[in-house]
Amino acid sequence: GLGLGLPSERRPSGSCPASISGGLSGVLGWTYFAAWSASFYPQAIQNYVRRSVVGLSFDFALLNLIAFGCYSAFNLALFLSPTVQAEYAAAHHSSSAVRPNDVFFALHALLISAVTLLQVFLYERGGQTFSLPAKAASAAILLGA
């Protein structure tokens, strides 16, 4: 269509201009980064204050670290590697949607998950251990990587 006598890009009805949707995406992305990042701290702080991890799921702590390690590798590859970006674009006919907030979240989650798992080895455990299924799954994942 024409706007002020100048040609303009035609958008589907109800769609936002790229500058609005891009800005909204950025705000929502950093908001999720802040909310999810904040959700990691209460457990780590409680463990530190009590000097105890009694009641913490060791399996969750271990698998969380592995999961965020994989998620970090995925995000870093899609964000930083031109080769991976080209492969993604060829396979999906679009560019990667990974943004800086995704990379920062993944790395931050990996770091705080590592701190929480480290606390398992430093603080009072109350006889708790990792389960055999969690050990087996972790070994299989790490050996398969």
C-alpha positions as CSV (number, residue, x, y, z in Angstrom):
1,G,0.0,0.0,0.0
2,L,0.9,3.6,0.0
3,G,1.6,5.7,3.1
4,L,2.1,9.4,2.7
5,G,2.4,8.7,-1.1
6,L,5.4,6.4,-0.6
7,P,5.4,2.7,-1.2
8,S,5.3,0.6,2.0
9,E,5.8,-3.0,2.8
10,R,2.6,-5.0,2.8
11,R,1.9,-6.8,6.1
12,P,-0.8,-9.4,6.8
13,S,-3.8,-7.9,8.5
14,G,-3.2,-7.7,12.3
15,S,0.6,-8.1,12.1
16,C,3.0,-5.7,13.8
17,P,5.8,-3.7,12.1
18,A,9.1,-5.4,12.6
19,S,10.4,-2.7,14.9
20,I,7.4,-3.2,17.3
21,S,7.5,-7.0,17.3
22,G,11.3,-7.0,17.5
23,G,11.2,-4.6,20.5
24,L,8.5,-6.6,22.2
25,S,10.4,-9.8,21.6
26,G,13.5,-8.2,23.2
27,V,11.6,-7.0,26.3
28,L,9.9,-10.4,26.7
29,G,13.2,-12.2,26.2
30,W,15.0,-10.3,28.9
31,T,12.0,-10.5,31.2
32,Y,12.0,-14.3,30.9
33,F,15.8,-14.2,31.5
34,A,15.3,-12.2,34.8
35,A,12.3,-14.3,36.0
36,W,13.9,-17.7,35.3
37,S,17.3,-16.6,36.6
38,A,15.8,-15.4,39.8
39,S,14.1,-18.7,40.3
40,F,17.4,-20.5,40.7
41,Y,18.6,-18.4,43.7
42,P,16.3,-19.3,46.6
43,Q,17.5,-23.0,46.7
44,A,21.2,-22.1,46.4
45,I,20.8,-19.4,49.1
46,Q,18.9,-21.7,51.4
47,N,21.6,-24.4,51.0
48,Y,24.3,-21.9,51.8
49,V,22.5,-20.4,54.9
50,R,21.7,-23.9,56.3
51,R,25.0,-25.4,55.1
52,S,22.8,-28.4,54.2
53,V,21.3,-29.9,51.1
54,V,19.0,-32.3,53.1
55,G,15.7,-32.4,51.1
56,L,17.3,-31.3,47.8
57,S,16.8,-33.7,45.0
58,F,20.3,-34.7,44.0
59,D,19.1,-36.3,40.8
60,F,17.4,-33.0,39.8
61,A,20.6,-31.1,40.6
62,L,22.7,-33.5,38.5
63,L,20.4,-33.7,35.5
64,N,19.8,-30.0,35.6
65,L,23.5,-29.3,35.2
66,I,23.7,-31.7,32.2
67,A,20.6,-30.3,30.7
68,F,21.8,-26.7,30.9
69,G,25.2,-27.8,29.6
70,C,23.5,-29.1,26.5
71,Y,21.2,-26.1,26.3
72,S,24.2,-23.7,26.5
73,A,26.1,-25.6,23.8
74,F,23.0,-25.5,21.5
75,N,22.5,-21.7,22.1
76,L,26.1,-20.9,21.7
77,A,26.4,-22.9,18.4
78,L,23.3,-21.3,16.9
79,F,24.3,-17.8,18.1
80,L,28.0,-17.8,17.3
81,S,28.7,-20.3,14.5
82,P,28.1,-19.2,10.9
83,T,28.3,-22.9,9.9
84,V,25.6,-23.9,12.3
85,Q,23.5,-20.9,11.4
86,A,23.8,-21.8,7.7
87,E,22.8,-25.4,8.3
88,Y,19.8,-24.3,10.4
89,A,18.7,-21.8,7.7
90,A,18.9,-24.5,5.0
91,A,17.0,-27.0,7.1
92,H,14.3,-24.7,8.4
93,H,14.1,-22.0,5.7
94,S,14.6,-19.3,8.3
95,S,17.3,-17.8,10.5
96,S,17.8,-18.9,14.0
97,A,15.7,-17.3,16.7
98,V,18.4,-17.5,19.3
99,R,19.1,-14.1,20.8
100,P,21.6,-12.8,23.3
101,N,19.2,-13.2,26.2
102,D,18.9,-16.9,25.3
103,V,22.7,-17.4,25.5
104,F,23.0,-15.4,28.7
105,F,20.2,-17.4,30.3
106,A,21.6,-20.7,29.3
107,L,25.1,-19.9,30.6
108,H,23.7,-18.3,33.8
109,A,21.5,-21.4,34.4
110,L,24.5,-23.6,33.8
111,L,26.6,-21.7,36.4
112,I,24.0,-21.6,39.1
113,S,23.2,-25.3,38.5
114,A,26.9,-26.1,38.9
115,V,26.9,-24.1,42.2
116,T,23.9,-26.1,43.4
117,L,25.5,-29.4,42.5
118,L,28.7,-28.4,44.1
119,Q,26.8,-27.7,47.3
120,V,25.7,-31.3,47.3
121,F,29.4,-32.3,47.8
122,L,30.2,-29.5,50.3
123,Y,27.3,-29.5,52.7
124,E,25.5,-31.8,55.1
125,R,23.7,-34.5,53.0
126,G,21.8,-36.4,55.6
127,G,22.6,-39.7,54.0
128,Q,21.1,-38.8,50.7
129,T,22.6,-40.1,47.5
130,F,22.1,-40.0,43.8
131,S,19.8,-42.7,42.5
132,L,21.0,-45.4,40.2
133,P,18.7,-44.4,37.3
134,A,20.0,-40.8,37.5
135,K,23.6,-42.0,37.5
136,A,22.9,-44.3,34.6
137,A,21.0,-41.6,32.6
138,S,23.8,-39.1,33.3
139,A,26.5,-41.5,32.1
140,A,24.5,-42.4,29.0
141,I,23.9,-38.8,28.1
142,L,27.6,-37.8,28.7
143,L,28.9,-40.8,26.8
144,G,26.5,-40.1,23.9
145,A,27.5,-36.5,23.7
